[in-house]
Amino acid sequence: DNDKDTDDADDAIDFRSVQQFINVDADQEIGRIIPPSNGTAGKTVRGKPVPPPPGKPLQLKLGKNVRIAVDDDSLLIAEIHGRVKLDGDTIHVVEEYVVDGDVDFAVGNIRFNGFVEVRGDVLDGFQINASKGLKITGNVGNCRLISPGNIEFCGMDGQGKGSILCGGNITANFIHESAIECSGTLQINIELINSNVRTRGAVYAGMLSGGSCIALEGIDVKKVGAPSGVKTKLHAGTDYHDLERLQELFAQLEVLHESISQAKDMDELHRLTTEKQRLTSSIVEVRKRRPPNANPKVNVRNRLYEGVTVQ
């Protein structure tokens, strides 16, 4: 049917973008007090002028982390990163944003220059980006959590699409089917199931089953794998950035070997051989890296099931 309406990606509406506050940076202008002015004169029904009442100055109190500009007493400046909050006639800049219930369509995606606390669940499809840390009392669905600070929540069922990017430590009871990239330690009290973990810290978990886990500072778990023999890969003592770099170099080397086998003249063969030597040297250099906090140790306290690969 040619008359049928078609969806245009450029006109799509993101119903999750409903953030109701404004992020500000330190030393940023957050407002300007406009002095009172004379109103516009009116008229009576007989055409006689009615003088306007004089404007009243704004009675605004400065709260936390707000100052008046040195060279302009009408200009309000934020002293910290955060969000502007108006309590009655008092204006603040605060470092915390608290959601009293769930993160749903009424709250929307959250991007905040501070610490975020959610006193409920985070429903499927939402994203939270908090620059100073994130705490969630409830559970997280198929979501994206990002913070340079610590991230804490009850549990996460990522359904194969959920992900976490954390610059600090992660603490949770369970994580299922999610991708995790972390600079600090993972403390998973109950289970870490079918997830791909990459961390420059250590991993502590009750059960680790399925997926892969790369931990620079070692892995300490009660049980690894499952009676079903599900494939589980553990790699301790290596920076995941180095592993990714090695994979790139080996892929380039494989392509180069194919090119060398098909070289048609000596000049091309010499160029390709020189490139192979460079790649080989790079591989050796990456393999020799030993970060000072590297701990190539996997500690299984209870049971190691079949189907587990340990490196």
C-alpha positions as CSV (number, residue, x, y, z in Angstrom):
1,D,0.0,0.0,0.0
2,N,1.7,3.2,-1.2
3,D,-0.4,5.4,1.1
4,K,0.8,3.6,4.2
5,D,2.8,5.8,6.6
6,T,6.5,4.7,6.9
7,D,8.7,5.3,9.9
8,D,11.6,7.6,9.4
9,A,14.6,7.0,11.7
10,D,15.4,10.7,11.7
11,D,11.9,11.5,13.1
12,A,11.9,8.8,15.7
13,I,11.1,9.9,19.2
14,D,13.1,8.6,22.1
15,F,10.6,8.4,24.9
16,R,13.4,7.7,27.4
17,S,14.9,11.2,27.0
18,V,12.9,13.0,29.6
19,Q,15.6,14.3,32.0
20,Q,14.1,17.1,34.0
21,F,17.3,18.7,35.4
22,I,20.3,20.4,34.0
23,N,23.9,19.3,34.5
24,V,26.4,22.1,35.4
25,D,30.1,22.3,35.7
26,A,32.2,24.1,38.3
27,D,32.6,27.9,37.5
28,Q,29.7,27.7,35.0
29,E,27.0,30.4,34.9
30,I,23.7,28.9,36.2
31,G,21.5,32.0,36.1
32,R,21.2,35.8,36.1
33,I,19.0,37.9,38.4
34,I,17.1,40.4,36.3
35,P,16.4,43.7,38.1
36,P,12.8,44.8,38.4
37,S,11.4,47.1,35.7
38,N,8.3,49.2,35.2
39,G,5.4,47.4,33.7
40,T,3.3,48.5,30.8
41,A,0.5,51.1,31.5
42,G,-3.0,49.9,31.0
43,K,-6.3,51.7,30.2
44,T,-9.7,51.9,31.8
45,V,-12.8,51.1,29.8
46,R,-13.1,54.9,29.2
47,G,-9.6,55.1,27.9
48,K,-7.9,56.7,30.9
49,P,-4.3,55.4,31.5
50,V,-3.7,53.1,34.5
51,P,-0.1,53.4,35.7
52,P,1.6,50.0,36.3
53,P,2.8,49.0,39.7
54,P,6.6,49.0,40.2
55,G,8.3,45.6,39.8
56,K,9.5,43.8,42.9
57,P,13.1,42.7,43.2
58,L,13.6,38.9,43.3
59,Q,14.2,37.7,46.8
60,L,16.6,34.8,46.0
61,K,18.8,33.1,48.6
62,L,22.0,31.4,47.8
63,G,22.3,27.9,49.0
64,K,25.1,25.3,48.8
65,N,27.8,25.6,46.2
66,V,26.5,28.8,44.5
67,R,28.2,32.2,44.5
68,I,27.8,35.6,43.0
69,A,30.3,36.6,40.3
70,V,33.0,38.9,41.4
71,D,32.5,41.4,38.6
72,D,28.7,41.1,38.3
73,D,26.4,40.9,41.3
74,S,23.5,39.7,39.1
75,L,25.3,36.6,37.9
76,L,25.1,33.2,39.7
77,I,28.0,30.8,39.4
78,A,28.2,27.1,40.3
79,E,31.1,26.1,42.5
80,I,31.0,22.3,41.8
81,H,29.9,19.8,39.2
82,G,26.3,18.8,39.8
83,R,22.8,19.9,39.1
84,V,20.8,23.0,39.9
85,K,18.1,22.6,42.6
86,L,15.6,25.2,43.7
87,D,14.1,24.8,47.1
88,G,11.4,27.6,47.5
89,D,13.4,30.8,47.2
90,T,16.8,29.1,47.7
91,I,19.0,27.9,44.8
92,H,21.6,25.1,45.3
93,V,24.0,23.1,43.2
94,V,24.0,19.5,44.6
95,E,26.2,16.5,43.9
96,E,23.5,13.9,44.4
97,Y,20.5,12.8,42.4
98,V,18.1,10.5,44.2
99,V,15.3,8.6,42.4
100,D,12.8,7.5,45.1
101,G,11.3,4.7,42.9
102,D,12.1,2.9,39.7
103,V,13.9,4.3,36.7
104,D,11.1,4.1,34.1
105,F,9.6,6.3,31.4
106,A,8.6,8.9,33.9
107,V,12.3,9.3,34.9
108,G,14.0,8.4,31.7
109,N,17.7,8.0,31.0
110,I,19.9,9.7,33.5
111,R,23.1,11.5,32.8
112,F,24.4,13.3,35.9
113,N,27.6,15.1,36.9
114,G,27.6,13.6,40.4
115,F,26.4,10.6,42.4
116,V,23.1,8.8,41.5
117,E,21.0,6.8,43.9
118,V,18.0,4.8,42.7
119,R,15.8,3.4,45.5
120,G,14.0,1.0,43.2
121,D,14.7,-1.0,40.0
122,V,16.1,0.1,36.6
123,L,13.7,-1.2,33.9
124,D,14.8,-2.7,30.6
125,G,16.2,-0.3,28.0
126,F,17.3,2.6,30.2
127,Q,20.8,4.1,30.6
128,I,22.4,5.7,33.7
129,N,25.6,7.7,33.4
130,A,26.9,9.0,36.8
131,S,30.3,10.7,37.0
132,K,30.8,10.2,40.8
133,G,29.3,6.7,41.4
134,L,26.0,4.8,41.2
135,K,23.9,2.9,43.8
136,I,20.8,1.0,43.0
137,T,18.8,-0.6,45.8
138,G,16.9,-3.0,43.5
139,N,17.6,-4.9,40.3
140,V,18.7,-3.9,36.8
141,G,17.4,-5.2,33.5
142,N,18.7,-5.0,30.0
143,C,20.4,-1.7,30.7
144,R,23.6,0.3,30.3
145,L,25.3,1.5,33.5
146,I,28.3,3.9,33.2
147,S,30.4,5.5,35.9
148,P,34.0,6.5,36.5
149,G,33.3,5.7,40.2
150,N,31.9,2.7,42.1
151,I,28.7,0.9,41.0
152,E,26.6,-1.0,43.5
153,F,23.3,-2.8,42.8
154,C,21.3,-5.9,43.9
155,G,21.4,-7.9,40.7
156,M,21.4,-7.6,36.9
157,D,19.7,-9.7,34.2
158,G,21.2,-8.3,31.1
159,Q,19.4,-10.7,28.7
160,G,22.5,-10.8,26.5
161,K,22.4,-7.0,25.9
162,G,23.0,-5.4,29.3
163,S,26.4,-3.8,29.9
164,I,28.4,-2.0,32.6
165,L,31.4,0.3,32.1
166,C,32.9,1.1,35.5
167,G,36.0,3.1,36.5
168,G,35.9,1.9,40.1
169,N,34.6,-1.2,41.9
170,I,31.4,-3.2,41.2
171,T,29.4,-4.8,44.0
172,A,26.3,-7.0,43.5
173,N,24.6,-10.2,44.5
174,F,24.3,-11.6,41.0
175,I,24.9,-10.7,37.3
176,H,23.4,-12.7,34.4
177,E,24.1,-12.4,30.7
178,S,25.9,-9.1,30.7
179,A,29.1,-7.5,29.4
180,I,31.3,-5.9,32.1
181,E,34.3,-3.7,31.7
182,C,35.8,-2.5,35.0
183,S,39.0,-0.8,36.3
184,G,38.6,-2.1,39.9
185,T,37.4,-5.1,41.8
186,L,34.2,-7.2,41.1
187,Q,32.5,-8.5,44.3
188,I,29.7,-10.8,43.2
189,N,28.3,-12.4,46.3
190,I,26.1,-15.2,44.8
191,E,26.6,-15.8,41.1
192,L,28.1,-14.5,37.8
193,I,26.4,-16.4,35.0
194,N,27.0,-16.3,31.2
195,S,28.7,-13.0,31.3
196,N,31.9,-11.6,29.7
197,V,34.0,-9.8,32.3
198,R,37.1,-7.8,31.7
199,T,38.7,-6.1,34.7
200,R,42.0,-4.6,35.8
201,G,41.2,-5.6,39.3
202,A,40.2,-8.9,40.9
203,V,37.1,-11.0,40.7
204,Y,35.4,-12.5,43.8
205,A,32.3,-14.6,43.3
206,G,30.2,-17.3,44.8
207,M,29.7,-19.1,41.5
208,L,31.1,-18.3,38.1
209,S,29.5,-20.2,35.2
210,G,29.5,-19.7,31.5
211,G,31.1,-16.8,29.5
212,S,34.6,-15.5,30.1
213,C,36.4,-13.7,32.8
214,I,39.7,-11.8,32.4
215,A,41.1,-10.4,35.7
216,L,44.5,-8.7,36.0
217,E,44.6,-9.1,39.8
218,G,43.4,-12.7,40.0
219,I,40.1,-14.7,40.4
220,D,38.8,-16.1,43.7
221,V,35.5,-18.1,43.5
222,K,33.7,-20.9,45.3
223,K,32.5,-22.8,42.3
224,V,33.4,-22.5,38.6
225,G,31.4,-24.0,35.7
226,A,28.3,-26.2,36.0
227,P,27.4,-29.9,36.1
228,S,26.3,-29.5,32.5
229,G,29.8,-28.8,31.5
230,V,29.0,-25.3,30.1
231,K,32.1,-23.6,28.6
232,T,33.7,-21.2,31.0
233,K,37.0,-19.3,30.3
234,L,39.1,-17.8,33.1
235,H,42.2,-15.8,32.4
236,A,44.1,-14.3,35.4
237,G,47.2,-12.1,35.6
238,T,46.9,-10.3,32.2
239,D,45.5,-6.8,31.3
240,Y,42.6,-7.3,29.0
241,H,43.8,-4.4,26.9
242,D,47.0,-6.4,26.2
243,L,45.0,-9.5,25.2
244,E,42.9,-7.4,22.8
245,R,46.1,-6.0,21.3
246,L,47.5,-9.5,20.9
247,Q,44.4,-10.6,19.0
248,E,44.7,-7.6,16.7
249,L,48.4,-8.4,16.0
250,F,47.8,-12.1,15.4
251,A,44.9,-11.3,13.0
252,Q,47.3,-8.9,11.1
253,L,50.0,-11.6,11.1
254,E,47.6,-14.1,9.6
255,V,46.7,-11.8,6.7
256,L,50.4,-11.0,6.2
257,H,51.2,-14.7,5.9
258,E,48.6,-15.1,3.2
259,S,50.1,-12.1,1.3
260,I,53.6,-13.5,1.6
261,S,52.5,-16.8,0.1
262,Q,51.1,-14.9,-2.9
263,A,54.0,-12.4,-3.4
264,K,54.9,-12.0,-7.1
265,D,58.3,-10.3,-6.9
266,M,61.3,-9.9,-4.6
267,D,60.6,-6.2,-3.7
268,E,57.1,-7.0,-2.5
269,L,58.4,-10.1,-0.6
270,H,61.1,-8.0,1.1
271,R,58.5,-5.4,2.1
272,L,56.1,-8.0,3.5
273,T,59.0,-9.8,5.4
274,T,60.0,-6.5,7.0
275,E,56.4,-6.0,8.1
276,K,56.3,-9.5,9.5
277,Q,59.4,-8.8,11.6
278,R,57.7,-5.6,12.9
279,L,54.6,-7.5,13.9
280,T,56.5,-10.3,15.5
281,S,58.5,-7.8,17.6
282,S,55.2,-6.1,18.7
283,I,53.8,-9.5,19.7
284,V,56.9,-10.3,21.8
285,E,56.8,-6.8,23.4
286,V,53.1,-7.1,24.4
287,R,53.7,-10.7,25.8
288,K,56.5,-9.4,28.0
289,R,54.4,-6.8,29.8
290,R,54.0,-7.6,33.5
291,P,52.0,-4.9,35.3
292,P,53.1,-4.6,39.0
293,N,49.7,-5.5,40.2
294,A,49.4,-8.6,38.0
295,N,48.3,-11.8,40.0
296,P,48.2,-14.8,37.7
297,K,46.3,-16.9,40.2
298,V,42.8,-18.6,40.1
299,N,41.6,-19.8,43.5
300,V,38.6,-22.2,43.4
301,R,37.5,-22.9,47.0
302,N,34.9,-25.6,46.4
303,R,34.4,-27.2,43.0
304,L,35.8,-26.9,39.5
305,Y,33.4,-28.5,37.0
306,E,34.4,-29.9,33.6
307,G,34.2,-27.5,30.6
308,V,36.3,-24.8,32.3
309,T,39.4,-23.4,30.7
310,V,42.0,-21.8,33.0
311,Q,44.8,-19.6,31.7
